[in-house]
Amino acid sequence: MGKRRYLLLVGTASLLAVPAGAQSVVAETPAAADTTALADSGDIIVTARRVNESLGNVPASITAFSAATIATKDIQRAADFVKLTPGVTIVTSTGDAGDTQINIRGINGARDAESSVALVVDGILKTNTADLNQNFGTLRQIEVLKGPQGALYGRNAAAGAIIIQTVKPGDTFEGEARTSIANDNTYTANAYVAGPVSDKIGVVLSGSYATTDGFYTNTLLKSKTVDDQRSFGIDGRVIAKIGDSTTLDAKARYGELHGASINFNSDFLLPNFAASNAAFYEDVNKHPFNYYSNIRPTNDQQTVEASLKLDHDFGGMALTVWGQFSDISNKLTADGTSADFARYISAAQPAGNATVNACFASTAALTGYTVNQPDSIGKIPVPFIFAPATGSTFGAYSPTTCDGTQFQRRDQTDYSTEIRLASTGDGPLSWQAGAYYLHVDRHVGVSLGGDTGAGVIQQLYNAPGSANPTSQLFDDKLRTNVYAAFGSVDYKPTPRIDLSVALRYDIEERHDHNLVPLATDPFTGSPINPGQTNGAIPDQQKTFRQFEPKVSVRYEILPRTNLYANYGVGFKSGGFNNAGSAAIVQQNFVQALGANVKIDDQYRKEKSDAFEAGIKGRVGPFTYNLAGYYTQVHDMQFFEFFVGSFGLLRVVSNIDRVDLTGVEGSANVTIVKGWTLDGAFNYTDSKIKKNSSRPDTVGNESPYTAKYTINAGTQVLEPLTDKIDGLFRLDYRLTGPTWFSTVQNQVEPTLFSGLLPISALALPAFVGNANFVRSRRDAFGVFDVRAGIQGGRWKAILFSDNVLDKKYLAEVIPAIEFGGAFISPGARRRFGIELGYKF
């Protein structure tokens, strides 16, 4: 045992020193007790190309997690396996629970647009981005397929695909119950039972529950209501054998989530203001997170999903038909962001028979209250540049009522179906063909209101004189119809050569109907939506079309050693921003400040062309993969956030061209029985080649793209007695520096540039310009540790995620014309115990 411990330390140290020049991803080597299907070579059987094949024979980079790996690492959600996958990063739940963006090799899913990653669960394509980080039930296998997969999975697979399989009922009843207890009142519970109810029918029933107080406290409200969350879900599955050739697979899910939202602080990036207070020009990585909003942020999400899949074997070919219904509703309330621009300075509240100005009253009551520098609560809510002696400096989400309130709804209902016919013979030629249809009804609303001290009324429009009068409203009903036809042919003239061609054609029809009533902002006297200047906002509609081919080749140069190459096209449909967005940007920034920015009410489709070549193989206990790739993205969709006296604005813009070049590698080796080492890395060189939305950003890096990622891990499974094993697992993830905006090293005019010349300070406009060089997230490394004992049916594991309590940022959203950024902290240290029992 002493020698083994020594080898463990030496092996881990050497693995962490792997040079950053051999990257991409391969699967974990499955444990002996794994229930995942294996090929004769020992590889996991994967379904990435919609057929069963050995992982080592797939001509693409795939990270696969077996059932044993999922259990050992306690993988439950997308965030859990993303941090174990090189070249892949995730931002999730910083705004709300349905707000998830996965970046693969530089292609990101823009907030408020479609995802860039296809999600397929038990053979059925999910279509709502809110599904990406939900609990999927009883996970049995996960495959992360990188590069455009439009030919196989259609729209929104531009960056790749996540293929998930959950437990199926077997011939005998089985089940498992797991629970964990951790700090910050964090508890989880998961359980399932599966088995036959007759010789033809099997069922699976599972449930999950999770709750936490979160890491942070609202000091004004004296409550853990910053990142608290509670969720539960119930999943059911019935698989019925109808005759010898037909199988029905029915699934249903119900889930709820309740907790906080908008986990952000604001940060100024105004270097010329730093002479008076250094905090006006703060490195986002050094920001101290404090929360004191007077509005308790809330987030409520409800999920109802059901699907039915039929498989029929005709003998020589098989038919698969499935249909799915999905309804996910999401709403949030939070404090506003506009206090420093005096939009709600006239907000009033009822006080007996008199009327008291809420903004002035709350500011006076909180004068001198401790807030993040350079913020300050003065005697009056007038911005300090107009009242230097008595005024205030407000960041977003202040303790006063002067920010106003926000209420957001994002509801989506989907109906989708697919029919596919595929060959099942053993000959050198195989094929598949099919058709797909999707209908989406989406309701998106963002309402800003005056804060009279009475809280938030959870509806999108409240009349003047109400307790929460609406000041600005975006409210759109969007309808989408998608039609697609697809097919593929795979030819293997010899067992060593594999040639495949796939093609898909997508047609996406989009329609936008504006629901904002013709009403006036009670605080400014202008329409509550700037797009209403000339009356009601007309409907918009547009159709987007795209061919998505995929060509792949594999050549086995040695036994279990394959060279491969592929080319594919990715596609994301264009769409509509909330009507009136272009008018806000034009009036408040282009005309008022001369800002070099362009936003349209309609954003263009995104298309990517990707090339990849690599080698993967297995030599004894050593498995490896090395690949290089080049992707050219046209009209990359990107999320922009604007804040000012008009309120807040969320839009999607287009970056005309982005080039992505990278290398990726991974390796896994069993040193001795029970001891494994694994490591992987990715390096992505990204460059903006053209950007008509912000022309001065050409030459910058692709936003939300980590420069590199490095993964290293080791696991020891050592018998302690005849019936008890000891387990130790250490994982390390290093995420490289990351920009979150196209604006990076630039100096840009801000709203302060327009206000300073007319302020009490009477300073020239350039003093209000912002420099965004300090808005990049620094590289950070996180260690996760698991150690404990387990028997044939039970386990008791101590764990600690982020064991060294590394402070890092989850997301940075620069608001360029505001002159700062909205920043969200990453998860802190969490430690606890996990208990599990199988039967």
C-alpha positions in Angstrom: 0.0 0.0 0.0 2.9 2.4 0.7 4.3 1.8 -2.8 0.9 2.3 -4.3 0.5 5.7 -2.5 3.9 6.7 -3.8 3.0 5.8 -7.4 -0.3 7.6 -7.0 1.5 10.9 -6.0 4.1 10.6 -8.7 1.6 9.7 -11.4 -0.7 12.6 -10.5 2.2 15.1 -10.5 3.4 13.8 -13.9 -0.1 14.0 -15.4 -0.6 17.6 -14.2 2.6 18.4 -16.1 1.3 17.1 -19.5 2.5 19.7 -22.1 -0.2 21.8 -23.6 0.3 20.4 -27.1 -1.6 17.1 -27.2 -5.4 17.7 -27.0 -8.9 16.6 -27.8 -11.1 14.1 -26.0 -11.7 10.4 -25.7 -13.8 8.2 -23.4 -13.1 7.2 -19.9 -12.1 3.5 -19.8 -15.1 1.7 -18.3 -14.7 -0.1 -15.0 -15.0 -3.9 -14.9 -18.4 -3.6 -13.1 -19.8 -1.2 -15.7 -23.1 -2.1 -17.1 -22.5 -0.1 -20.4 -22.3 -2.2 -23.5 -18.7 -2.8 -24.7 -17.3 -3.6 -28.1 -14.9 -6.5 -28.4 -12.0 -4.1 -28.2 -13.1 -2.9 -24.8 -14.4 0.5 -26.1 -17.8 1.8 -25.1 -20.5 1.3 -27.7 -21.8 4.8 -28.7 -24.7 6.0 -30.7 -23.4 9.4 -31.8 -24.1 8.7 -35.5 -27.5 7.1 -34.7 -26.1 3.6 -35.0 -24.3 1.4 -32.5 -20.6 1.4 -33.0 -17.4 1.2 -31.1 -16.1 4.6 -29.8 -12.7 4.0 -31.3 -14.2 3.6 -34.8 -16.2 6.8 -34.8 -14.4 9.3 -37.1 -14.9 12.3 -34.7 -13.8 13.5 -31.3 -16.2 12.2 -28.6 -16.0 12.2 -24.8 -18.0 9.4 -23.4 -18.9 8.7 -19.8 -19.9 5.2 -18.9 -22.3 4.2 -16.1 -19.5 3.4 -13.7 -17.9 6.8 -14.4 -21.2 8.6 -13.9 -21.7 6.9 -10.6 -18.1 7.4 -9.3 -18.1 11.1 -10.2 -21.7 11.7 -9.2 -22.7 13.2 -12.5 -26.3 14.4 -12.4 -26.5 17.5 -14.7 -24.7 19.0 -17.7 -22.5 21.2 -15.5 -21.1 18.1 -13.9 -19.8 16.4 -17.1 -18.9 19.6 -18.9 -16.2 20.4 -16.4 -14.7 17.0 -17.1 -14.6 17.6 -20.9 -11.8 19.5 -22.5 -12.7 22.3 -25.0 -16.2 22.6 -23.4 -17.3 25.2 -21.0 -20.7 26.1 -19.6 -22.5 29.2 -18.1 -25.7 28.3 -16.3 -28.1 29.7 -13.8 -26.4 33.0 -13.5 -29.5 34.7 -14.7 -32.2 32.1 -14.1 -32.4 28.3 -14.1 -33.3 28.1 -17.8 -30.3 30.3 -18.8 -27.7 27.8 -20.0 -25.0 28.4 -22.6 -22.5 25.6 -23.6 -19.4 26.6 -25.6 -17.7 23.9 -27.6 -14.4 24.8 -29.4 -15.3 28.5 -29.6 -18.9 28.2 -30.7 -21.3 29.4 -28.0 -25.0 29.3 -27.5 -26.0 33.0 -27.3 -28.3 33.9 -24.5 -31.8 34.7 -25.9 -31.0 32.9 -29.1 -31.1 29.1 -29.9 -28.6 26.7 -28.4 -25.6 25.6 -30.4 -25.6 22.1 -29.0 -28.2 19.4 -29.8 -29.5 17.5 -26.8 -30.7 13.9 -27.5 -32.1 11.9 -24.6 -33.0 8.2 -25.2 -33.1 8.9 -29.0 -35.3 12.0 -28.8 -34.1 15.4 -29.7 -34.9 18.1 -27.1 -35.6 21.6 -28.4 -35.7 23.9 -25.4 -32.4 25.3 -24.0 -33.9 25.1 -20.5 -33.5 21.3 -20.7 -29.8 21.6 -20.9 -29.0 21.7 -17.2 -32.0 19.8 -15.7 -31.8 16.5 -13.9 -32.1 13.8 -16.6 -33.3 11.1 -14.3 -31.2 7.9 -14.1 -28.2 8.4 -16.3 -26.5 5.4 -17.9 -24.3 6.9 -20.6 -23.3 10.4 -21.9 -21.6 11.2 -25.2 -20.3 14.7 -26.0 -19.8 14.9 -29.8 -17.8 17.9 -31.0 -18.0 19.8 -34.2 -21.1 20.7 -36.4 -23.6 17.8 -36.3 -26.4 19.5 -38.4 -26.4 16.6 -40.9 -27.5 14.2 -38.1 -29.3 16.5 -35.7 -30.3 19.5 -37.7 -30.6 23.1 -36.5 -28.9 24.1 -33.3 -26.2 21.4 -33.5 -23.5 23.9 -34.8 -21.1 23.2 -31.9 -21.9 19.6 -31.3 -24.3 17.2 -29.7 -24.9 15.7 -26.2 -26.3 12.2 -26.4 -27.8 10.8 -23.2 -29.1 7.4 -22.3 -31.1 6.7 -19.2 -31.9 3.4 -17.4 -34.2 0.9 -19.1 -36.2 -1.8 -17.3 -34.6 -5.2 -17.2 -35.8 -8.8 -16.6 -35.7 -8.3 -12.8 -36.6 -5.5 -10.5 -33.8 -3.2 -9.4 -33.5 0.1 -7.7 -31.2 2.6 -6.1 -31.5 5.4 -3.5 -28.9 8.1 -3.0 -28.7 11.1 -0.8 -26.1 13.7 0.1 -25.8 16.3 2.8 -23.4 19.3 2.4 -22.7 22.7 3.8 -25.1 25.7 3.4 -28.1 23.4 4.1 -27.5 21.6 0.8 -29.4 18.3 0.5 -30.0 16.0 -2.5 -32.0 12.8 -2.9 -32.4 10.6 -5.9 -34.1 7.2 -6.2 -35.5 4.9 -8.9 -37.0 1.5 -9.3 -37.0 -0.4 -12.6 -38.3 -3.8 -13.7 -40.9 -5.9 -15.4 -44.7 -5.7 -14.7 -45.3 -8.5 -17.2 -43.3 -10.5 -19.7 -44.0 -7.8 -22.3 -43.9 -4.5 -20.2 -41.2 -2.9 -18.1 -41.3 0.3 -16.1 -38.9 2.8 -14.6 -40.0 5.4 -12.0 -37.5 7.9 -10.6 -37.5 11.0 -8.6 -35.1 13.7 -7.5 -35.0 16.5 -5.0 -32.4 19.1 -4.2 -32.2 22.2 -2.0 -29.6 24.7 -0.9 -29.4 28.0 0.9 -26.6 29.0 -1.5 -23.2 30.6 -0.8 -24.3 34.2 -0.4 -26.4 36.4 1.9 -28.4 39.5 1.1 -27.1 41.8 3.9 -30.1 44.3 3.6 -32.7 41.7 3.8 -30.6 39.6 6.2 -31.5 36.4 4.3 -29.9 33.7 2.2 -31.8 34.8 -0.9 -29.1 35.3 -3.5 -28.4 31.9 -4.9 -30.8 29.7 -2.9 -32.7 27.0 -4.9 -35.1 24.1 -4.4 -36.1 21.7 -7.1 -37.8 18.3 -7.6 -38.7 16.1 -10.5 -40.6 12.9 -11.2 -39.8 10.8 -14.3 -41.7 7.8 -15.6 -40.9 5.4 -18.4 -42.8 2.4 -19.8 -41.3 0.1 -22.5 -43.7 -2.4 -24.1 -42.8 -5.2 -26.4 -45.6 -5.6 -29.0 -45.0 -8.8 -30.9 -41.5 -9.9 -31.8 -40.6 -6.9 -33.9 -42.2 -3.8 -32.3 -41.3 -1.9 -29.2 -43.0 1.2 -27.7 -41.1 3.5 -25.4 -43.2 6.1 -23.5 -41.7 8.7 -21.1 -43.1 11.5 -19.0 -41.6 14.1 -16.7 -42.8 16.7 -14.3 -40.5 19.1 -12.5 -40.4 22.3 -10.6 -37.7 24.7 -9.5 -37.9 27.7 -7.1 -35.2 30.0 -5.9 -33.3 33.1 -6.7 -32.3 34.8 -9.9 -29.9 37.4 -11.4 -26.9 36.5 -9.3 -24.8 39.5 -10.4 -22.9 42.5 -9.1 -22.1 45.5 -11.3 -18.6 46.8 -11.8 -17.4 50.1 -13.3 -14.6 50.2 -15.9 -14.0 54.0 -16.1 -10.2 54.6 -15.8 -10.5 58.4 -15.8 -12.7 58.3 -12.8 -10.1 56.2 -10.9 -8.3 59.4 -9.8 -11.1 60.1 -7.3 -11.8 56.4 -6.4 -9.7 53.5 -7.7 -12.8 51.3 -7.6 -14.2 53.1 -10.7 -11.6 51.1 -12.7 -11.7 47.6 -11.1 -10.3 44.3 -12.3 -13.5 42.2 -12.5 -11.5 39.2 -11.0 -10.8 41.2 -7.8 -14.4 42.3 -7.2 -15.7 41.7 -3.7 -19.2 40.2 -4.0 -21.8 41.8 -1.8 -25.6 41.7 -2.2 -28.1 44.2 -0.7 -30.9 44.5 -3.2 -34.2 45.6 -1.6 -36.1 43.3 -4.0 -35.9 39.5 -3.2 -34.9 37.9 -6.5 -37.1 34.9 -7.4 -37.1 32.3 -10.1 -39.9 29.8 -10.8 -39.7 27.1 -13.4 -42.2 24.4 -14.3 -41.5 21.5 -16.7 -44.0 19.1 -18.3 -42.7 16.7 -20.9 -44.0 13.5 -22.6 -42.8 11.4 -25.5 -43.6 8.2 -27.3 -41.2 6.3 -29.5 -41.9 3.3 -31.7 -39.3 0.9 -33.1 -40.2 -1.7 -35.6 -37.8 -4.2 -37.3 -38.9 -5.2 -40.8 -35.9 -7.5 -41.2 -33.1 -5.8 -43.1 -34.3 -2.4 -42.1 -35.9 -0.7 -39.0 -38.4 2.0 -38.6 -38.2 4.5 -35.8 -41.0 7.1 -35.2 -41.3 9.4 -32.2 -43.3 12.3 -31.0 -42.6 14.7 -28.1 -44.5 17.4 -26.2 -42.6 19.9 -24.0 -43.9 22.8 -22.0 -41.4 24.8 -19.9 -42.5 28.0 -18.2 -40.0 30.3 -16.5 -40.5 33.6 -14.7 -38.3 35.7 -12.5 -38.4 38.9 -10.5 -35.5 41.1 -9.5 -34.3 44.5 -8.7 -33.7 46.9 -11.6 -30.5 48.4 -13.0 -31.2 52.1 -13.7 -30.8 53.9 -10.4 -27.7 55.8 -11.6 -29.6 57.2 -14.5 -32.5 58.7 -12.4 -35.2 57.0 -14.4 -37.3 56.3 -11.3 -36.4 59.3 -9.3 -40.0 60.4 -9.3 -41.4 57.0 -8.1 -44.0 57.6 -5.4 -45.7 55.3 -2.8 -48.9 55.8 -1.0 -48.5 56.8 2.7 -51.9 57.3 4.3 -53.6 60.2 2.6 -50.3 61.7 1.4 -47.9 60.7 -1.3 -44.2 60.2 -0.4 -41.5 59.9 -3.0 -40.2 56.4 -2.6 -36.8 56.9 -4.2 -35.9 60.0 -2.2 -37.3 58.5 1.0 -35.4 55.2 0.7 -32.2 57.0 -0.2 -32.5 59.3 2.8 -33.2 56.4 5.1 -30.1 54.5 3.8 -27.6 57.4 3.6 -24.2 56.1 4.4 -25.2 52.4 4.0 -22.2 50.3 3.2 -22.2 49.2 -0.5 -19.5 48.1 -2.9 -17.1 50.9 -3.8 -17.3 53.2 -5.7 -21.0 53.0 -5.0 -22.3 55.3 -2.3 -25.7 56.2 -0.9 -25.8 60.0 -0.4 -28.5 62.2 1.0 -30.4 62.4 -2.3 -30.6 60.0 -5.3 -29.3 62.5 -7.8 -26.2 61.1 -9.5 -23.0 62.4 -7.9 -21.9 64.0 -11.2 -24.8 66.4 -10.8 -24.6 66.8 -7.0 -21.0 66.1 -5.9 -21.6 66.9 -2.2 -25.0 65.2 -1.5 -25.6 62.9 -4.5 -25.3 59.1 -4.8 -23.3 56.6 -6.9 -25.6 53.7 -7.7 -24.4 50.4 -9.1 -27.1 48.0 -10.2 -29.4 46.3 -7.7 -29.0 49.0 -5.0 -30.7 48.8 -1.5 -32.9 51.8 -2.5 -36.1 51.8 -4.5 -34.5 54.0 -7.2 -33.5 51.0 -9.4 -37.1 50.1 -10.2 -38.1 46.4 -10.6 -37.9 43.8 -13.4 -40.2 40.9 -14.2 -39.4 38.5 -17.0 -41.3 35.6 -18.6 -39.9 33.0 -20.9 -42.4 30.3 -21.7 -42.0 27.7 -24.5 -44.3 24.9 -25.7 -42.9 22.5 -28.3 -44.4 19.7 -30.4 -42.0 17.7 -32.5 -41.9 14.4 -34.4 -39.5 12.4 -36.5 -39.7 9.3 -38.7 -36.6 7.4 -39.7 -35.9 4.3 -41.8 -32.5 2.7 -41.4 -30.8 -0.4 -42.8 -29.9 -3.2 -40.3 -27.9 -5.6 -42.4 -24.3 -6.6 -41.9 -23.1 -5.7 -45.4 -20.6 -3.1 -46.3 -23.3 -0.5 -47.2 -25.7 1.0 -44.6 -28.1 3.9 -44.9 -30.8 5.8 -43.1 -33.3 8.4 -44.2 -36.1 10.4 -42.5 -38.1 13.6 -41.9 -38.5 15.9 -38.9 -41.1 18.5 -37.9 -41.1 20.9 -35.0 -43.6 23.5 -33.8 -42.6 26.1 -31.2 -44.7 28.6 -29.4 -42.6 31.0 -27.3 -43.7 33.9 -25.2 -40.9 36.3 -24.1 -41.5 39.3 -22.0 -39.3 41.8 -20.0 -41.1 44.4 -17.9 -39.5 47.2 -16.0 -41.5 48.9 -13.3 -41.4 51.6 -10.7 -40.6 50.5 -7.2 -43.0 52.1 -4.8 -41.9 49.9 -1.9 -44.8 47.4 -2.5 -42.7 44.8 -4.3 -43.2 43.3 -7.7 -46.5 42.5 -9.3 -45.8 39.4 -11.4 -47.5 40.4 -14.6 -46.0 42.1 -17.6 -48.2 45.2 -17.7 -49.3 47.2 -14.7 -51.2 50.5 -15.3 -50.0 53.9 -14.0 -51.1 54.5 -10.4 -50.7 50.8 -9.5 -48.3 49.6 -6.8 -45.8 48.6 -9.5 -46.5 50.7 -12.6 -44.9 49.5 -15.9 -42.2 51.8 -17.3 -40.8 49.8 -20.1 -42.2 46.6 -21.7 -41.0 44.1 -24.3 -43.6 41.4 -24.9 -43.4 39.2 -28.0 -45.1 36.0 -29.0 -43.0 34.0 -31.4 -44.1 31.0 -33.5 -41.7 28.7 -35.3 -42.2 25.8 -37.7 -39.3 23.6 -38.7 -39.3 21.1 -41.5 -36.4 18.9 -42.3 -35.4 15.9 -44.5 -32.2 13.9 -43.9 -30.3 10.9 -44.9 -26.9 9.3 -44.7 -24.9 6.5 -46.4 -22.0 4.6 -44.8 -19.7 2.4 -46.9 -17.1 0.0 -45.5 -15.3 -1.6 -48.5 -13.0 -3.3 -45.9 -13.2 -3.5 -42.1 -10.3 -1.0 -42.0 -12.0 1.7 -44.1 -15.1 3.7 -43.3 -16.6 6.3 -45.7 -19.8 8.2 -44.8 -21.8 11.0 -46.2 -24.8 12.6 -44.5 -27.1 15.5 -45.7 -29.9 17.4 -44.1 -32.0 20.3 -45.3 -33.7 22.5 -42.8 -36.5 25.0 -43.4 -37.3 27.2 -40.4 -40.3 29.6 -40.5 -40.4 32.3 -37.8 -43.2 34.7 -36.9 -43.1 37.5 -34.3 -46.3 39.1 -32.9 -45.9 42.0 -30.6 -48.2 42.2 -27.5 -47.2 45.5 -26.0 -50.2 47.7 -25.4 -50.2 51.3 -26.6 -49.4 52.9 -23.3 -47.3 55.7 -21.8 -44.4 55.4 -19.3 -45.6 57.3 -16.2 -42.1 58.4 -15.4 -40.9 59.7 -18.8 -44.1 60.4 -20.7 -42.8 58.3 -23.7 -44.3 55.1 -25.1 -43.5 52.0 -22.9 -41.8 50.5 -26.0 -39.6 52.7 -28.2 -40.8 50.8 -31.3 -44.3 52.3 -30.8 -43.2 55.9 -31.8 -45.3 55.5 -35.0 -48.1 53.4 -33.5 -48.5 49.7 -33.0 -45.5 47.5 -33.8 -46.2 45.4 -36.9 -45.7 41.6 -37.1 -42.5 40.2 -38.5 -41.8 37.0 -40.3 -39.0 35.3 -42.1 -37.9 31.9 -43.4 -34.4 30.5 -42.9 -33.1 27.6 -45.0 -29.8 25.6 -44.9 -28.2 22.5 -46.4 -26.1 20.8 -43.8 -23.7 18.1 -45.2 -21.3 16.0 -43.3 -18.5 13.9 -44.8 -16.3 11.6 -42.7 -13.5 9.0 -43.4 -11.8 6.6 -41.1 -8.7 4.4 -41.9 -7.3 1.8 -39.5 -3.6 2.1 -39.9 -2.8 -0.5 -37.2 -5.0 -2.7 -35.0 -7.1 -0.4 -32.8 -5.4 2.7 -34.3 -7.5 4.9 -36.6 -6.8 8.0 -38.6 -9.9 10.0 -39.2 -11.1 13.3 -40.9 -14.5 15.0 -41.3 -16.1 18.1 -42.6 -19.5 19.4 -41.6 -21.8 22.4 -41.7 -23.6 23.8 -38.7 -26.7 26.0 -38.7 -28.6 28.2 -36.3 -31.7 29.9 -37.4 -31.9 33.7 -37.3 -34.7 35.4 -35.4 -36.2 38.5 -33.9 -35.1 40.7 -31.0 -37.8 42.3 -28.9 -39.4 44.9 -31.2 -38.1 48.3 -30.5 -34.5 47.2 -29.7 -32.9 48.8 -32.7 -34.7 52.1 -31.9 -33.4 52.2 -28.4 -29.8 51.6 -29.4 -30.0 54.1 -32.3 -31.5 56.9 -30.1 -29.5 56.4 -26.9 -26.1 55.4 -28.1 -25.5 56.1 -31.8 -27.2 59.5 -32.0 -26.5 60.6 -28.4 -22.9 59.4 -28.1 -21.7 58.6 -31.6 -21.2 55.0 -30.4 -20.0 52.6 -33.2 -22.6 49.9 -32.6 -25.4 48.6 -34.8 -28.3 46.4 -33.6 -31.2 45.2 -35.7 -34.6 44.0 -34.6 -33.9 40.9 -36.7 -30.7 38.9 -36.4 -29.3 36.7 -39.1 -28.8 32.9 -39.3 -25.5 31.5 -38.2 -23.6 29.1 -40.4 -20.3 27.3 -39.7 -17.9 25.2 -41.8 -15.7 22.8 -39.7 -12.8 20.6 -40.6 -11.3 18.1 -38.2 -8.5 15.4 -38.5 -7.1 13.2 -35.9 -5.8 9.9 -34.6 -7.3 7.7 -31.9 -6.3 4.4 -30.6 -5.8 1.9 -27.8 -2.6 0.1 -26.9 -3.0 -2.3 -24.0 -4.3 -0.3 -21.1 -3.6 3.0 -22.8 -6.3 4.9 -24.7 -5.6 8.1 -26.6 -7.1 10.7 -29.0 -5.4 13.6 -30.7 -7.1 16.0 -33.2 -6.8 19.3 -34.9 -9.6 21.4 -36.1 -10.5 24.6 -38.1 -13.9 26.2 -38.1 -15.1 29.3 -39.9 -18.3 30.8 -38.5 -20.4 33.2 -40.5 -22.7 35.6 -38.7 -22.0 34.1 -35.3 -24.9 35.0 -32.9 -23.9 37.0 -29.8 -25.7 38.3 -26.8 -25.4 42.0 -26.0 -26.7 43.8 -22.9 -27.5 47.5 -22.8 -28.3 49.6 -19.7 -29.2 53.3 -19.4 -31.9 55.8 -18.6 -34.2 53.8 -20.9 -33.9 50.8 -18.6 -32.3 47.6 -19.8 -32.2 45.8 -23.1 -31.2 42.2 -24.1 -30.5 41.6 -27.8 -28.8 39.2 -30.1 -26.4 40.6 -32.7 -24.2 39.0 -35.4 -20.5 38.8 -35.7 -19.9 38.5 -39.5 -17.0 36.1 -39.4 -15.0 34.3 -36.7 -12.2 31.8 -37.3 -11.4 29.0 -34.8 -8.3 26.9 -35.0 -7.4 24.4 -32.3 -5.8 21.2 -31.1 -7.2 18.7 -28.6 -6.0 15.5 -27.0 -6.8 13.1 -24.2 -5.4 9.9 -22.7 -6.4 7.3 -20.2 -4.3 4.6 -18.7 -4.6 1.9 -16.1 -1.3 1.8 -14.1 -2.2 -1.3 -12.1 -5.5 -2.9 -11.4 -7.7 -0.4 -9.6 -5.6 2.6 -10.3 -6.2 4.8 -13.4 -4.9 8.1 -14.6 -6.6 10.3 -17.2 -5.8 13.7 -18.7 -6.9 15.9 -21.6 -6.4 19.4 -23.0 -7.7 21.8 -25.5 -6.2 24.9 -27.1 -8.4 27.2 -29.2 -7.0 30.1 -31.2 -10.0 32.3 -32.0 -10.2 35.5 -34.0 -12.9 37.9 -35.1 -12.3 38.6 -38.8 -15.3 40.9 -39.5 -17.9 42.5 -37.3 -20.3 45.1 -38.7 -22.1 45.3 -35.3 -18.9 46.6 -33.7 -16.2 47.2 -36.4 -13.5 48.2 -33.9 -13.5 44.7 -32.5 -11.9 43.0 -35.5 -8.9 41.0 -34.4 -10.3 40.2 -30.9 -11.1 36.7 -29.6 -14.4 34.8 -29.9 -16.5 35.7 -26.8 -17.2 33.1 -24.1 -14.3 31.0 -25.5 -11.6 29.8 -23.0 -8.1 30.0 -24.5 -7.4 26.6 -23.2 -8.7 23.9 -20.8 -6.7 21.2 -19.1 -8.2 18.2 -17.3 -6.3 15.7 -15.1 -7.7 13.0 -12.8 -6.7 9.9 -11.0 -8.7 7.2 -9.3 -7.8 4.4 -6.9 -10.2 1.6 -6.2 -8.5 -0.6 -3.6 -10.0 -3.8 -1.9 -10.0 -3.2 1.9 -11.7 -6.5 2.8 -13.3 -9.3 0.8 -16.5 -7.2 0.6 -15.4 -3.6 1.0 -13.4 -1.4 -1.4 -11.8 1.9 -0.7 -12.3 4.7 -3.3 -10.2 7.8 -3.9 -10.9 10.2 -6.8 -9.2 13.5 -7.6 -10.1 15.7 -10.5 -8.5 19.0 -11.6 -9.8 21.4 -14.2 -7.9 24.4 -15.4 -9.9 26.9 -17.5 -7.9 29.4 -19.5 -8.5 33.2 -19.7 -11.9 34.1 -21.2 -13.4 37.2 -22.8 -17.2 37.5 -22.6 -17.7 40.3 -25.1 -16.4 41.2 -28.6 -15.2 44.5 -27.0 -11.9 43.6 -25.2 -9.0 45.9 -25.3 -11.0 48.8 -26.7 -11.8 52.2 -25.3 -15.5 53.1 -25.9 -17.8 56.1 -25.2 -20.4 55.6 -22.5 -23.5 57.3 -21.2 -21.2 59.1 -18.8 -19.4 60.6 -21.8 -22.6 62.2 -22.8 -23.5 63.4 -19.3 -20.2 64.8 -18.0 -20.2 68.0 -20.2 -23.6 69.0 -18.8 -22.9 67.9 -15.3 -21.9 69.9 -12.3 -18.3 68.6 -12.9 -18.3 70.1 -16.4 -15.6 67.7 -17.6 -14.9 66.9 -21.2 -16.7 63.9 -22.7 -13.6 61.6 -23.0 -13.3 61.4 -19.2 -16.4 59.2 -19.3 -15.0 56.7 -21.7 -14.6 53.1 -20.6 -11.6 50.8 -21.1 -12.5 47.1 -21.1 -9.1 45.5 -20.8 -9.9 44.5 -17.2 -13.1 42.7 -18.1 -11.4 39.4 -19.0 -11.9 36.5 -16.7 -8.5 35.1 -15.5 -7.5 31.5 -15.8 -8.6 29.4 -12.8 -8.1 25.9 -11.5 -10.5 23.8 -9.4 -9.8 20.6 -7.5 -12.7 18.1 -6.7 -12.1 15.2 -4.3 -14.1 12.1 -3.5 -13.0 9.4 -1.0 -14.9 6.7 0.8 -15.9 3.0 1.0 -18.3 0.9 -0.9 -19.7 -2.6 -1.0 -21.6 -4.6 -3.6 -24.8 -2.7 -2.9 -23.9 0.4 -0.8 -21.5 3.3 -0.7 -20.5 6.1 1.7 -18.4 8.8 0.1 -17.0 12.0 1.5 -16.7 14.7 -1.2 -15.5 18.3 -1.7 -16.1 20.3 -4.8 -13.6 23.2 -5.2 -11.8 21.8 -2.2 -9.3 24.7 -2.1 -12.2 27.2 -2.2 -10.9 28.9 -5.4 -12.6 32.2 -6.1 -13.4 32.7 -9.8 -16.0 34.2 -12.0 -18.9 32.3 -13.6 -19.7 35.0 -16.1 -18.9 38.6 -17.0 -21.4 40.5 -19.1 -19.9 43.8 -20.2 -22.5 46.5 -20.8 -20.3 48.6 -23.1 -22.2 51.9 -23.2 -22.9 51.7 -19.5 -19.2 51.8 -18.8 -19.0 48.6 -16.8 -19.9 45.0 -16.5 -22.3 42.7 -14.7 -20.3 39.9 -13.0 -21.4 36.6 -11.4 -19.3 34.5 -9.0 -18.4 30.9 -9.5 -19.3 28.1 -7.0 -17.4 28.1 -3.7 -16.2 25.1 -1.7 -18.9 22.5 -1.0 -18.2 19.5 1.2 -20.4 16.8 2.4 -21.2 13.1 2.5 -23.0 10.9 -0.1 -24.8 7.7 0.8 -26.2 5.2 -1.6 -27.8 1.8 -1.6 -28.8 -0.5 -4.6 -31.3 -3.3 -4.5 
